[in-house]
């Protein structure tokens, strides 16, 4: 679409603030008659940016989630959602397969998560990644007002900043990576490593979840491109790209809407549902909960094995203890994810056969997503939350559980390798690569005194109340504004 046509599509004025993300903040709902309707997508990024988008000439650029060639008639998302405009980047089935499932999720995702599975390196997926990133950059260049702020998000779009800078050097460009950035010894394995780094250096500000990610990126730019840098974990830093231009680099830990979730958890309806959940589980003395997207990075099978071994060791009583794992379907066509699901379901089935009496099974499993309110009720009901990823940029489930403990009466077992561990040191921290560590930490969390449990939870809740998602967005954008000469 030509620039003047794009402007006509989003309104008379060019946009002063633009969000560029892989997905638009909407979900397609296909009716029985084949018609496509649209709903606003839930999620932290949408709620974080809603206050920023409100009252501006703002645009959100992304893919609708529906491949452009899957319907005989074009599937056109709405032009507006709430107070801001939407601009679709149409992707074909082949593009989705190569750019998204291929390079983004079969190359970058495992590489950035410590090579838990081996990344795949294919030229055709890389070429598609380049092509799609250029489409996103061109859309942003078309709709941006002079001097506009453009905030690009996540690993699918790491080339956009440099492409956009080449098209529109007048723009103020920020980039935020929602997943970890790996250490040099891993990142340097990527055949297209220099192109990715150069892509990110097109931004004025590059943000990461943790100081570790920011430091890793600085080191990689020095090794690959010879750029000088100055970085401090507490104060952030800069990379000297080409004097006088410096790219600012810092950590901005993402968070959640703490106040809204705490308010929801305290409602009589959610409290009543939490009691009902415990009753449906047999009113256990101890209720352990895991909530994750079905992904090999999350350490789901490790915590399930730890629980089963605790039952086998008679450390936990199957008559009085229940664990429930809720796994949200994810990338169901990918072989590694299919294997993970099979492994988990086999483990759950064996546990049911070994320990379950009629109507009493200590290890439960749900393979489905849950509505927001229902999930809050499970958080309220659980005595112990198990969050044990092998590597995670942040992990908002841990923060959601803390926000829902309005009576300060839950225990959080949290992986040392989740970004959230840096912010929630009062959790029971665990090394998920050690089965014995997971077992011991579960028992410690269960056996702690009520006073210790409340003290830890109160401290975490107080921290999150001060460091919510609105603060995350505000601090990033203030830092981006400060990069102006």
Order of alpha helices (4+ residues) and beta strands (2+ residues): alpha-beta-beta-beta-alpha-beta-beta-beta-alpha-alpha-beta-alpha-beta-alpha-alpha-beta-alpha-beta-beta-beta-alpha-alpha-beta-alpha-beta-alpha-beta-alpha-beta-alpha-beta-beta-alpha-alpha-alpha
